[in-house]
Amino acid sequence: MNAHEGLPADGVVAVIGAGTMGAGIAQCLAQAGYRVEVVEPDADATERARRGLGEAMRLALLLGRGDRRTAAGAAERVRWVRRVDELSAADFVIECAPERIALKEKLFGELDRHCSARAVFASCTSAIPIARLAAATERPERVLGLHFMNPAPLTSAVEVVRGTQTAADSLARAVGLVAALGKQAIVVGDRPGFVLNRVLMLCIAEAAATLDTGTDAATVDALFEECLGHRMGPLRTADLIGLDNVADTLEVLRHETGEAHYRVPPALAALVDAGHFGRKTGRGFHDYQ
């Protein structure tokens, strides 16, 4: 056992979902030298993620990012599978499914049935309490949250959520894994939205609501960037996260907290309904065409 990584030297880390976040986390893991198994039932999504990973690895080598020895063979360390029942070898699982409570609960139940007793389960949920997901398993002491930011390969820290029943050794393995990826683990307690999204989503919602007064998105973001020194204003941040994900997270926060101020404002709802999700579609609060 490598004490720094918190996993066997030849450990297998599984990622559930090959969307933007899942693919980015898989890239981080493969670049760090882990064997990775990515579960994605959609063949088209798998092919997009496979191509994207290959391109990202080539770019990393060209730019000299990370350890060239591990980056060179990173794509070959990733295995693409269709079903959760193919994860019997996984030592650690990171779930990156869409922000739907029922879907994530179902996945955690399946993971509990098919993964080895030694495996630790982490959710990359934006807002769902870890205790709720842990209750879908028979191993709540091995469940926690790993809230990566987008884009995962370029961010330097991870919000690590310790559930009320998360065991100390499970937390240590998660913190060690984050450190092995070259990132800082920031441990927080378990509540809807944790720390970051409990604050950030409210900021995004209020920023979007100001657009109804005639203020434009560029002005809103300029105030945060120029007056407060933020690298990106709240609406550019929302575009980077994905407006569909922001709307889903606000709905989860409203459901889990019962607090009315976690609402999807009309300006955000209109963009999502029109299929404008931000950077990934080329248009959101800002235009990226």
Backbone bond lengths (Angstrom), bond angles and torsions (degrees), N, CA, C in turn:
res aa  C-N    CA-C-N  psi(-1)  N-CA   C-N-CA  omega(-1)  CA-C   N-CA-C  phi
1 M - - - 1.475 - - 1.518 109.52 -
2 N 1.310 115.79 130.45 1.461 121.22 176.07 1.524 107.76 -87.70
3 A 1.305 118.27 113.86 1.468 121.33 -173.67 1.508 111.97 -63.45
4 H 1.355 116.37 -32.81 1.466 118.47 -178.41 1.517 110.67 -69.24
5 E 1.337 116.96 -43.49 1.446 120.05 -176.80 1.526 112.12 -80.11
6 G 1.363 116.43 -25.98 1.454 118.52 -179.16 1.509 113.36 74.53
7 L 1.344 117.72 10.66 1.456 123.48 179.38 1.517 108.35 -137.62
8 P 1.343 118.09 160.35 1.461 119.14 174.08 1.524 110.34 -57.01
9 A 1.335 116.44 152.19 1.459 120.23 -178.78 1.517 111.73 -57.86
10 D 1.356 116.43 -31.73 1.462 120.54 178.61 1.530 110.68 -104.99
11 G 1.334 116.56 28.22 1.458 121.72 -175.22 1.514 113.42 -62.24
12 V 1.335 114.99 153.00 1.461 122.87 178.48 1.524 108.64 -111.22
13 V 1.319 116.54 126.92 1.465 121.85 176.18 1.523 107.81 -113.03
14 A 1.321 117.11 125.07 1.462 121.83 179.10 1.517 109.81 -99.03
15 V 1.325 115.53 146.31 1.461 122.71 176.26 1.520 107.59 -124.44
16 I 1.325 116.69 127.47 1.463 120.93 179.38 1.522 108.34 -96.43
17 G 1.333 116.32 112.64 1.458 121.09 179.13 1.515 112.10 106.17
18 A 1.345 116.33 131.39 1.466 121.37 -179.04 1.520 111.24 -112.73
19 G 1.340 116.42 29.68 1.455 120.01 173.91 1.521 110.33 -74.90
20 T 1.315 116.30 -165.47 1.464 120.58 -176.71 1.521 112.13 -56.50
21 M 1.329 116.87 -47.78 1.460 119.65 -177.32 1.520 111.71 -72.45
22 G 1.333 117.46 -45.70 1.460 120.13 -179.83 1.511 112.10 -60.34
23 A 1.330 117.09 -43.76 1.462 121.06 179.63 1.519 110.85 -64.84
24 G 1.338 116.87 -39.52 1.463 120.11 179.41 1.519 112.01 -65.60
25 I 1.329 117.09 -40.45 1.465 120.51 178.57 1.519 110.04 -67.99
26 A 1.332 117.50 -40.62 1.465 120.93 176.86 1.523 110.58 -58.84
27 Q 1.325 117.08 -39.93 1.462 120.95 177.42 1.526 110.77 -61.44
28 C 1.329 116.83 -46.55 1.467 120.70 179.14 1.527 111.23 -57.79
29 L 1.324 115.88 -44.87 1.466 121.04 -178.16 1.525 111.42 -65.24
30 A 1.336 115.99 -46.18 1.463 119.89 -178.21 1.522 110.83 -65.29
31 Q 1.331 117.35 -39.89 1.463 120.79 178.20 1.523 111.59 -63.93
32 A 1.332 116.51 -28.76 1.467 120.88 -179.89 1.526 111.98 -82.71
33 G 1.337 117.27 -3.55 1.457 120.54 175.93 1.506 116.09 101.57
34 Y 1.327 118.09 1.53 1.460 120.37 179.78 1.521 111.70 -78.14
35 R 1.320 114.98 152.84 1.454 120.23 165.57 1.530 106.77 -81.80
36 V 1.317 116.20 132.98 1.462 121.26 -172.13 1.520 109.73 -124.65
37 E 1.322 116.25 137.81 1.461 122.39 173.20 1.522 107.60 -120.53
38 V 1.321 116.92 120.76 1.464 121.82 -178.67 1.517 108.64 -108.06
39 V 1.335 116.52 123.71 1.464 122.22 178.60 1.523 108.90 -97.14
40 E 1.329 115.97 119.73 1.458 121.32 177.64 1.527 108.50 -150.70
41 P 1.337 117.95 111.69 1.469 120.24 -178.46 1.519 114.53 -72.25
42 D 1.344 117.13 -20.78 1.465 120.71 -177.62 1.526 109.64 -86.81
43 A 1.344 116.30 116.56 1.467 120.67 -176.67 1.517 112.29 -63.16
44 D 1.323 117.84 -37.92 1.464 120.72 179.95 1.528 111.09 -66.05
45 A 1.334 116.00 -42.08 1.465 119.64 178.33 1.524 110.63 -64.13
46 T 1.328 116.37 -38.49 1.467 120.33 177.60 1.516 110.94 -61.94
47 E 1.314 117.21 -45.72 1.462 120.43 -178.71 1.522 111.48 -65.12
48 R 1.350 117.38 -40.27 1.465 120.07 176.48 1.524 111.03 -61.31
49 A 1.328 115.71 -44.08 1.461 119.86 -178.88 1.522 110.84 -67.58
50 R 1.328 117.27 -38.67 1.457 120.81 179.15 1.545 110.87 -62.41
51 R 1.330 116.01 -45.66 1.465 119.98 178.49 1.525 111.02 -64.58
52 G 1.330 115.57 -43.81 1.460 119.76 179.92 1.516 112.31 -61.93
53 L 1.341 116.65 -39.31 1.461 120.25 179.61 1.521 110.27 -65.42
54 G 1.338 116.41 -43.03 1.459 119.47 178.92 1.516 112.13 -61.30
55 E 1.329 116.96 -43.16 1.464 121.20 178.86 1.526 111.03 -65.25
56 A 1.348 116.37 -40.18 1.463 120.23 -179.72 1.530 110.72 -65.59
57 M 1.326 117.07 -38.13 1.453 120.52 179.18 1.533 110.91 -66.20
58 R 1.334 116.43 -42.10 1.467 119.46 178.41 1.529 110.64 -63.09
59 L 1.332 116.54 -40.42 1.457 120.33 179.49 1.524 110.80 -65.77
60 A 1.339 116.45 -40.60 1.461 120.58 179.60 1.525 110.83 -61.34
61 L 1.333 116.56 -40.01 1.462 120.07 178.21 1.522 111.24 -66.99
62 L 1.334 116.23 -41.74 1.466 120.24 -179.78 1.528 111.36 -63.08
63 L 1.339 115.87 -38.79 1.467 120.44 -177.28 1.522 113.04 -87.60
64 G 1.341 115.68 -4.21 1.456 119.23 178.89 1.506 114.21 71.19
65 R 1.331 116.64 29.86 1.472 119.92 -179.79 1.522 110.43 -85.48
66 G 1.324 115.66 134.63 1.451 120.63 175.75 1.524 112.53 74.52
67 D 1.319 115.13 -170.71 1.462 123.00 -179.93 1.525 108.89 -80.45
68 R 1.335 117.49 118.84 1.464 120.15 -177.06 1.527 111.88 -61.53
69 R 1.332 116.69 -31.26 1.472 118.81 -178.76 1.522 111.66 -65.41
70 T 1.325 117.11 -41.09 1.463 119.43 -179.94 1.520 111.62 -81.91
71 A 1.343 117.50 -35.22 1.459 120.38 -179.58 1.521 111.86 -65.53
72 A 1.330 116.53 -34.31 1.465 120.44 -175.79 1.518 112.45 -60.79
73 G 1.319 118.50 -36.49 1.462 120.49 -177.75 1.510 113.44 -108.54
74 A 1.331 116.76 16.98 1.465 120.27 -172.63 1.523 112.45 -61.72
75 A 1.329 118.02 -46.10 1.469 120.57 -176.61 1.522 111.33 -60.70
76 E 1.344 116.83 -33.73 1.460 120.13 -179.30 1.530 112.61 -73.30
77 R 1.341 116.80 -16.00 1.471 119.56 179.56 1.525 112.40 -85.72
78 V 1.325 117.69 -1.19 1.459 121.34 -178.15 1.522 109.61 -101.66
79 R 1.324 115.68 126.88 1.467 121.64 175.54 1.518 108.11 -111.33
80 W 1.328 116.88 132.20 1.463 122.65 -176.99 1.522 108.80 -103.60
81 V 1.335 117.03 123.40 1.458 121.46 -178.08 1.523 109.53 -128.17
82 R 1.324 115.34 166.40 1.471 120.18 -174.59 1.530 113.29 -101.45
83 R 1.351 117.49 -23.52 1.469 119.40 -169.50 1.536 111.84 -133.50
84 V 1.317 113.98 151.81 1.461 121.23 178.16 1.517 111.13 -64.65
85 D 1.331 118.45 -30.48 1.463 119.79 -177.19 1.527 112.93 -71.01
86 E 1.338 117.39 1.63 1.465 121.53 175.74 1.529 112.18 -96.16
87 L 1.330 117.85 11.76 1.462 121.57 -173.15 1.525 113.61 -106.08
88 S 1.318 117.80 27.50 1.468 119.91 -176.38 1.526 112.49 -63.25
89 A 1.332 118.25 -22.27 1.474 120.90 -177.92 1.522 112.77 -89.35
90 A 1.314 118.44 -5.74 1.467 120.73 -173.66 1.525 112.27 -70.18
91 D 1.323 115.56 134.69 1.464 121.93 174.54 1.526 111.55 -93.39
92 F 1.324 115.67 -23.86 1.465 121.59 -176.41 1.526 106.52 -149.42
93 V 1.336 117.12 137.47 1.463 121.32 -179.02 1.521 109.27 -126.38
94 I 1.335 116.09 132.10 1.466 121.57 176.38 1.521 107.74 -116.12
95 E 1.311 116.38 114.52 1.473 122.09 -176.89 1.523 109.70 -89.87
96 C 1.349 115.97 126.22 1.467 122.16 -178.47 1.527 110.64 -129.42
97 A 1.316 117.03 39.82 1.465 121.40 178.97 1.530 109.85 -76.30
98 P 1.347 117.76 165.88 1.471 120.47 176.56 1.526 112.19 -55.21
99 E 1.324 115.30 154.58 1.471 121.89 -174.20 1.524 110.75 -76.62
100 R 1.333 115.33 71.33 1.456 123.19 177.86 1.529 107.60 -126.37
101 I 1.316 117.40 119.92 1.461 121.12 -174.11 1.519 111.63 -57.83
102 A 1.330 117.27 -50.20 1.468 120.54 -176.94 1.525 111.31 -62.27
103 L 1.324 117.46 -39.60 1.460 121.36 179.49 1.519 110.96 -63.77
104 K 1.321 116.88 -45.99 1.462 119.94 -178.65 1.529 111.08 -67.32
105 E 1.322 117.79 -39.46 1.463 120.00 177.30 1.525 110.60 -61.32
106 K 1.312 117.10 -41.97 1.469 121.50 178.24 1.529 110.69 -62.12
107 L 1.335 116.49 -43.79 1.460 120.37 179.83 1.527 111.88 -63.47
108 F 1.323 117.05 -41.58 1.460 119.17 -179.71 1.528 111.34 -66.23
109 G 1.319 116.87 -34.89 1.455 119.61 174.80 1.524 111.47 -63.93
110 E 1.336 117.01 -40.88 1.463 121.33 178.85 1.532 110.97 -67.68
111 L 1.321 116.17 -42.07 1.464 119.43 177.56 1.519 110.81 -59.56
112 D 1.320 116.46 -42.23 1.460 121.12 -179.40 1.525 111.47 -60.47
113 R 1.332 116.59 -36.73 1.468 120.26 -178.90 1.527 112.78 -76.48
114 H 1.317 117.45 -32.42 1.464 119.53 -169.61 1.525 115.01 -105.75
115 C 1.318 119.04 -18.43 1.463 120.51 -177.83 1.527 110.63 -92.33
116 S 1.323 114.96 158.47 1.463 119.98 -178.78 1.522 110.56 -66.24
117 A 1.328 115.29 159.45 1.465 120.96 -178.27 1.522 111.73 -63.65
118 R 1.346 117.48 -23.37 1.471 120.41 -177.49 1.524 112.75 -79.96
119 A 1.335 117.78 -15.39 1.468 121.01 -171.72 1.530 111.91 -70.03
120 V 1.323 114.78 139.65 1.464 122.56 172.78 1.522 107.66 -100.46
121 F 1.337 116.67 138.57 1.466 121.77 179.85 1.526 109.79 -108.87
122 A 1.323 116.27 129.95 1.462 121.54 176.64 1.517 108.82 -124.50
123 S 1.313 116.49 140.14 1.463 120.76 175.02 1.516 109.32 -107.86
124 C 1.338 115.25 139.03 1.457 120.76 174.10 1.531 109.81 -94.47
125 T 1.330 115.81 26.55 1.459 120.99 179.30 1.525 111.70 -55.76
126 S 1.318 115.24 147.11 1.461 120.88 178.04 1.524 112.55 -83.98
127 A 1.342 116.93 -25.29 1.466 117.80 -171.37 1.524 115.10 -153.43
128 I 1.331 119.37 -18.10 1.463 120.85 -174.80 1.527 110.27 -69.74
129 P 1.336 118.76 128.23 1.469 120.39 179.64 1.524 111.84 -56.49
130 I 1.311 116.20 136.54 1.459 121.55 -178.84 1.527 110.79 -64.06
131 A 1.329 117.18 -34.67 1.469 120.19 179.53 1.521 110.82 -59.16
132 R 1.321 117.05 -34.79 1.463 120.79 -179.93 1.526 110.66 -67.46
133 L 1.320 117.61 -42.32 1.459 121.18 178.97 1.524 110.83 -71.30
134 A 1.324 116.67 -38.57 1.467 120.40 179.03 1.525 111.60 -61.61
135 A 1.334 116.39 -31.93 1.470 120.64 -179.07 1.521 112.26 -66.96
136 A 1.333 117.32 -16.10 1.467 120.80 177.95 1.523 111.36 -82.36
137 T 1.339 117.57 -0.15 1.459 122.09 -178.69 1.528 110.66 -121.35
138 E 1.333 114.85 171.65 1.463 120.96 173.33 1.527 110.42 -100.38
139 R 1.348 116.71 12.84 1.464 121.07 -178.36 1.529 110.96 -135.37
140 P 1.327 119.32 56.28 1.477 120.53 -177.05 1.518 113.26 -57.90
141 E 1.333 117.23 -24.08 1.459 120.41 179.39 1.533 111.90 -71.04
142 R 1.331 116.77 -12.88 1.470 121.47 -179.34 1.529 111.89 -110.84
143 V 1.325 117.25 23.06 1.465 121.59 -179.26 1.530 109.43 -121.47
144 L 1.332 116.31 136.07 1.463 121.99 178.70 1.524 108.97 -155.04
145 G 1.310 116.15 -177.75 1.458 121.04 178.96 1.517 111.39 -113.75
146 L 1.336 116.01 139.29 1.465 122.33 170.93 1.524 106.24 -126.38
147 H 1.306 116.44 95.48 1.463 121.59 -175.89 1.527 109.10 -92.39
148 F 1.332 115.79 90.47 1.454 121.97 175.67 1.529 109.37 -75.62
149 M 1.328 115.87 150.98 1.455 121.21 175.27 1.531 109.10 -98.42
150 N 1.305 116.34 157.03 1.459 121.92 -179.66 1.543 109.50 -99.32
151 P 1.347 117.94 134.22 1.463 128.92 -1.83 1.528 111.14 -82.38
152 A 1.322 116.45 130.87 1.462 121.15 -173.58 1.525 113.53 -55.61
153 P 1.346 120.44 -41.12 1.470 118.81 -177.67 1.530 114.16 -66.82
154 L 1.325 118.21 -18.77 1.458 120.71 -174.11 1.518 114.10 -107.82
155 T 1.320 118.38 -4.04 1.464 120.39 -179.85 1.519 109.94 -95.93
156 S 1.329 116.06 151.98 1.462 120.31 -168.58 1.525 114.78 -103.73
157 A 1.333 117.91 -4.31 1.461 119.61 -177.05 1.525 110.39 -142.54
158 V 1.330 115.48 158.38 1.463 122.83 179.01 1.519 108.18 -132.36
159 E 1.330 116.80 132.51 1.467 121.90 175.32 1.532 107.44 -80.97
160 V 1.326 116.14 112.69 1.468 121.89 -178.23 1.524 108.15 -100.52
161 V 1.327 116.63 121.32 1.459 121.16 -173.76 1.528 110.28 -105.35
162 R 1.314 115.47 118.34 1.464 120.76 177.90 1.518 108.94 -92.61
163 G 1.334 116.50 115.81 1.454 120.71 176.60 1.518 111.17 -71.51
164 T 1.315 116.23 168.91 1.462 120.08 -177.56 1.524 112.25 -63.99
165 Q 1.341 117.98 -24.16 1.464 120.86 -179.56 1.527 112.89 -111.51
166 T 1.330 117.96 3.96 1.466 120.19 -179.17 1.521 110.35 -62.93
167 A 1.334 116.51 126.26 1.462 121.62 -178.66 1.526 110.68 -75.04
168 A 1.332 115.56 154.74 1.465 120.91 -179.02 1.522 111.51 -61.36
169 D 1.335 118.11 -37.93 1.457 119.19 -178.64 1.525 111.46 -71.21
170 S 1.333 117.54 -32.26 1.465 120.34 176.29 1.525 110.16 -66.18
171 L 1.333 116.08 -43.31 1.457 120.33 177.93 1.525 110.52 -62.92
172 A 1.329 116.98 -40.74 1.465 120.60 -179.81 1.524 110.87 -63.67
173 R 1.332 117.36 -38.86 1.459 120.01 178.41 1.528 110.68 -65.08
174 A 1.320 116.80 -40.12 1.461 120.64 179.75 1.526 111.24 -66.80
175 V 1.322 117.12 -45.07 1.463 121.09 179.33 1.531 109.68 -62.98
176 G 1.330 116.37 -39.88 1.457 120.16 177.89 1.513 112.51 -64.52
177 L 1.325 116.22 -39.07 1.466 120.25 178.34 1.530 110.43 -64.00
178 V 1.329 116.31 -45.37 1.470 120.25 178.87 1.531 110.15 -59.90
179 A 1.329 116.86 -42.96 1.471 120.46 178.86 1.523 111.17 -62.98
180 A 1.340 117.02 -37.77 1.460 120.67 179.47 1.523 111.77 -65.97
181 L 1.325 117.26 -22.10 1.464 121.63 176.80 1.533 111.62 -85.22
182 G 1.327 116.07 0.37 1.462 120.06 -179.67 1.515 113.27 79.74
183 K 1.336 116.74 24.26 1.459 121.13 -177.92 1.530 110.44 -120.69
184 Q 1.316 114.99 160.03 1.463 121.25 177.68 1.526 109.62 -91.14
185 A 1.310 116.73 130.58 1.459 121.92 175.26 1.522 109.10 -92.09
186 I 1.337 116.66 123.20 1.464 121.82 177.33 1.525 106.96 -113.19
187 V 1.327 116.91 109.19 1.468 122.53 -173.38 1.523 110.74 -86.26
188 V 1.335 115.33 131.21 1.464 121.68 178.93 1.521 109.38 -132.14
189 G 1.335 115.71 167.56 1.445 121.38 177.56 1.524 112.01 -82.74
190 D 1.317 115.45 172.56 1.461 122.25 -173.80 1.525 111.37 -97.59
191 R 1.325 115.63 118.44 1.462 122.88 172.36 1.523 105.96 -160.12
192 P 1.324 119.68 160.81 1.470 120.25 -178.92 1.528 111.95 -54.26
193 G 1.336 116.82 124.45 1.457 120.96 -178.82 1.505 114.45 81.13
194 F 1.380 116.88 -8.49 1.457 122.51 179.04 1.542 109.64 58.12
195 V 1.314 119.92 -124.59 1.466 120.95 176.09 1.525 110.14 -107.22
196 L 1.324 115.59 -55.13 1.461 119.94 -171.14 1.521 112.79 -59.84
197 N 1.325 117.48 -55.43 1.464 119.07 -174.98 1.518 113.29 -77.00
198 R 1.312 117.06 -21.04 1.467 118.13 175.28 1.529 109.84 -63.55
199 V 1.335 116.07 -33.42 1.463 121.48 178.70 1.529 111.30 -91.20
200 L 1.334 116.25 -47.53 1.466 120.54 -173.59 1.527 112.66 -63.25
201 M 1.341 117.47 -43.64 1.460 119.32 -176.68 1.530 111.73 -65.47
202 L 1.325 116.07 -34.40 1.462 119.14 176.52 1.531 109.86 -66.85
203 C 1.329 116.46 -39.54 1.464 120.53 178.23 1.529 110.70 -63.41
204 I 1.334 116.81 -45.03 1.459 120.58 179.88 1.529 110.42 -62.43
205 A 1.327 116.31 -44.55 1.466 120.02 -179.02 1.525 111.21 -61.21
206 E 1.324 116.95 -43.67 1.460 120.00 -179.55 1.529 110.98 -69.50
207 A 1.334 116.82 -36.57 1.468 120.02 177.73 1.520 110.15 -64.10
208 A 1.344 116.83 -42.34 1.468 120.65 178.64 1.525 110.73 -65.49
209 A 1.321 116.57 -35.35 1.467 119.95 -178.84 1.528 111.48 -65.86
210 T 1.349 117.61 -27.75 1.463 119.17 179.61 1.530 112.12 -68.49
211 L 1.345 117.16 -17.78 1.465 119.58 179.51 1.524 110.85 -66.48
212 D 1.327 117.27 -22.06 1.464 120.54 178.65 1.523 111.95 -70.50
213 T 1.333 117.43 -13.41 1.468 120.85 179.81 1.525 111.98 -90.92
214 G 1.344 116.63 -1.56 1.454 120.21 -179.50 1.512 114.00 101.97
215 T 1.333 117.22 -7.28 1.462 120.55 175.42 1.527 108.71 -72.67
216 D 1.336 117.86 140.17 1.465 119.51 -178.80 1.527 110.79 -94.65
217 A 1.342 115.46 163.34 1.462 121.52 -174.68 1.523 111.91 -61.80
218 A 1.330 117.72 -38.36 1.461 120.46 -179.50 1.527 111.08 -61.51
219 T 1.333 117.13 -38.41 1.459 121.13 179.44 1.520 111.31 -67.61
220 V 1.340 115.58 -43.83 1.471 119.56 179.35 1.524 110.04 -58.22
221 D 1.324 116.41 -49.33 1.462 119.57 -177.13 1.524 111.82 -68.23
222 A 1.337 117.35 -35.91 1.467 120.26 179.14 1.526 111.34 -60.96
223 L 1.314 117.14 -36.28 1.458 120.25 179.12 1.527 111.36 -62.24
224 F 1.328 116.49 -42.55 1.465 120.02 179.64 1.529 111.21 -71.86
225 E 1.326 115.85 -38.73 1.456 119.90 -175.87 1.530 112.00 -75.37
226 E 1.330 117.00 -42.10 1.459 120.41 -174.77 1.528 113.45 -90.27
227 C 1.327 115.98 -34.42 1.474 118.36 -179.06 1.527 112.76 -86.76
228 L 1.324 116.48 -35.53 1.460 120.28 -175.73 1.521 113.46 -107.91
229 G 1.331 116.99 -8.32 1.455 119.30 178.31 1.512 114.66 77.66
230 H 1.336 117.70 17.60 1.458 119.79 177.40 1.526 109.37 -69.40
231 R 1.328 116.91 142.35 1.462 120.61 178.18 1.524 111.01 -64.30
232 M 1.326 116.43 -38.41 1.467 122.27 175.33 1.512 108.54 -137.84
233 G 1.329 116.14 140.84 1.456 120.06 174.72 1.516 110.64 -70.24
234 P 1.346 117.62 170.75 1.465 121.05 -174.85 1.524 113.96 -63.50
235 L 1.333 118.10 -32.15 1.464 119.21 -177.23 1.528 111.11 -79.63
236 R 1.329 118.14 -35.32 1.469 119.83 172.07 1.534 110.17 -65.93
237 T 1.314 116.41 -37.17 1.460 120.42 176.94 1.525 110.54 -62.44
238 A 1.329 116.62 -43.43 1.458 120.73 177.93 1.520 111.24 -61.26
239 D 1.336 117.03 -41.75 1.462 120.45 177.18 1.518 111.56 -60.60
240 L 1.325 117.26 -37.11 1.459 121.28 179.28 1.527 111.19 -70.36
241 I 1.312 117.11 -42.06 1.464 121.44 177.89 1.523 110.64 -62.91
242 G 1.329 116.48 -40.27 1.467 122.80 -172.59 1.519 108.08 110.69
243 L 1.337 116.45 117.88 1.467 119.05 -174.54 1.516 112.25 -66.21
244 D 1.333 117.49 -28.98 1.468 119.90 174.59 1.525 110.09 -64.05
245 N 1.330 116.75 -40.48 1.466 120.07 178.40 1.525 111.47 -68.27
246 V 1.327 116.52 -37.54 1.468 120.13 178.02 1.527 109.93 -62.87
247 A 1.332 116.90 -46.01 1.467 120.28 179.77 1.520 111.16 -61.54
248 D 1.340 116.85 -43.48 1.471 120.46 178.56 1.523 110.82 -61.37
249 T 1.328 116.50 -42.45 1.462 120.38 -178.40 1.521 111.52 -65.92
250 L 1.323 117.32 -40.89 1.467 120.38 176.83 1.531 111.03 -61.88
251 E 1.323 117.05 -39.23 1.469 120.13 178.30 1.525 111.06 -64.99
252 V 1.344 116.59 -41.12 1.464 119.84 177.65 1.520 110.51 -63.72
253 L 1.320 117.40 -44.35 1.469 121.03 179.93 1.522 111.23 -61.46
254 R 1.328 116.79 -41.73 1.461 119.59 179.26 1.532 110.25 -64.53
255 H 1.341 115.67 -42.40 1.469 120.21 -179.31 1.526 111.41 -65.85
256 E 1.338 116.62 -43.01 1.464 120.41 -173.37 1.526 113.49 -81.00
257 T 1.339 117.11 -28.85 1.471 119.44 -178.68 1.522 112.57 -99.30
258 G 1.331 116.88 -24.85 1.452 120.15 -174.61 1.518 113.26 73.92
259 E 1.339 117.29 10.90 1.455 121.33 -176.53 1.529 110.07 -95.02
260 A 1.333 116.19 123.57 1.463 121.81 -172.09 1.518 113.61 -67.83
261 H 1.335 117.86 -21.86 1.469 117.92 -176.69 1.523 112.49 -72.26
262 Y 1.333 117.78 -13.19 1.472 119.92 171.49 1.525 107.59 -85.13
263 R 1.308 115.90 82.72 1.460 120.89 -176.80 1.519 109.13 -127.50
264 V 1.313 116.29 158.45 1.462 121.21 174.97 1.522 107.48 -89.32
265 P 1.329 119.80 109.08 1.464 121.26 -176.76 1.528 110.34 -69.23
266 P 1.338 117.13 157.20 1.470 120.56 -176.36 1.521 114.02 -55.23
267 A 1.330 118.78 -40.18 1.466 120.70 -178.41 1.519 111.59 -62.88
268 L 1.321 117.21 -38.39 1.472 121.71 177.90 1.523 110.30 -71.54
269 A 1.327 117.12 -44.66 1.459 121.15 -179.74 1.524 111.81 -59.88
270 A 1.342 116.53 -40.58 1.464 120.48 -178.92 1.524 111.32 -63.84
271 L 1.333 117.41 -41.14 1.459 120.54 178.92 1.523 111.54 -66.03
272 V 1.318 116.90 -43.29 1.464 120.66 179.88 1.521 110.55 -64.16
273 D 1.326 116.81 -43.78 1.468 120.61 179.21 1.532 111.71 -61.02
274 A 1.337 116.19 -30.90 1.462 120.70 -179.64 1.528 112.62 -85.31
275 G 1.329 117.18 -1.54 1.461 120.53 -179.60 1.510 114.34 81.04
276 H 1.332 116.86 16.59 1.462 121.90 178.32 1.534 107.99 -97.41
277 F 1.327 116.48 99.04 1.463 121.25 -171.68 1.527 113.83 -103.53
278 G 1.326 117.68 5.78 1.455 119.26 179.99 1.514 112.41 110.44
279 R 1.309 116.07 -145.59 1.470 120.85 -174.89 1.535 112.33 -57.56
280 K 1.302 117.61 -38.52 1.467 118.91 -174.04 1.522 113.06 -69.24
281 T 1.324 118.17 -19.32 1.465 120.41 176.80 1.525 111.98 -110.18
282 G 1.335 117.46 -3.83 1.456 120.79 178.62 1.510 114.56 93.69
283 R 1.329 117.14 -8.73 1.459 119.83 179.46 1.521 110.29 -153.74
284 G 1.321 114.49 139.17 1.456 121.20 174.41 1.516 106.77 -152.30
285 F 1.331 116.88 -125.60 1.467 118.18 171.65 1.515 109.97 -66.42
286 H 1.339 116.35 -26.89 1.452 122.72 176.53 1.534 108.76 -119.63
287 D 1.325 115.83 164.29 1.465 121.69 -179.33 1.523 109.16 -101.30
288 Y 1.354 116.82 126.05 1.466 121.92 -179.21 1.520 112.28 -117.12
289 Q 1.324 117.30 18.75 1.458 120.37 -178.41 1.526 111.10 -62.18
